[in-house]
Amino acid sequence: MIEDVYGELHKIAGGYVRRERAKSVQATDLVHEAYLRLARDRSAQWQDRTHFIAIAAIAMRRLLVERARARVAAKRGGEKIQVTLDDALLTDQGPAALIDLIALDRALNALAAIEPQQARIVELRYFGGLSVEETGTALDISAATVKRHWVFARAWLLRSMDGRPAQ
């Protein structure tokens, strides 16, 4: 399956790398590292192409977060990786507010504790690069539900990352 989706994964990884200030990794390396992680998990059963892309994108997210944490640990107070949580970046268009990747990861984990489906939607849409329709198919919910949860989840995450108490 990797051969069929390699170009798409490289495009997703390229978007991550373009948005990363530290430029700690190249898109090709990110795709390959994610693939190696997925290949080690022999028990993984991918349902279809969309499911595989979503899982690979989440693996890339985790790799970037690990790299960011390692940099911060290695250089106390070091540069933060910045990404955006904006629909425009799903297609790599337009300017958007920058967000700390480590803070996003923490906020996303907190959201997953209270609203797992909304956190999954963020992972699939933002990190997986899936469309509203593809996300709905992957989660077996309607596109309207994906849109509604996507709007709420983005607002919740931005508020949480801004230091204000999330509701």
MOLIN-V446690 format. One line per field, one symbol per residue. phi: phi as a letter, one per 30 degrees, with the letter a starting at -180 (. if undefined). burial: I if it has 9 or more other ideal C-beta (glycine too) atoms within 8 Angstrom, else O. A space follows every 50 residues. Layout:
phi = ???
burial = ???
//
This chain:
phi = .eddceedddddddddddddddhdacedddddddddddddddddbddaed ddddddddddedddddddddddddbeiddddcbcbbeeddchbidaddbd dddddddddddddcbeddddddedddddiddedddeddchbddddeeddd ddddddddddddjdddc
burial = OOOOIIOIIIIIIIIIIOIIOIOIIOIOOIIOIIIOIIOOOOOOOOOOOI IIIIIIIIIIIOIIIOIIIOIIOOOOOOOIIIIIIOOIIOOOOOOIOOII IIIIIOIIIIIIOOIOIIIIIIIIIIIIIIOIOIIIOIIOOOOOIIIOII OIIIOIIIIIIOOOOIO
//
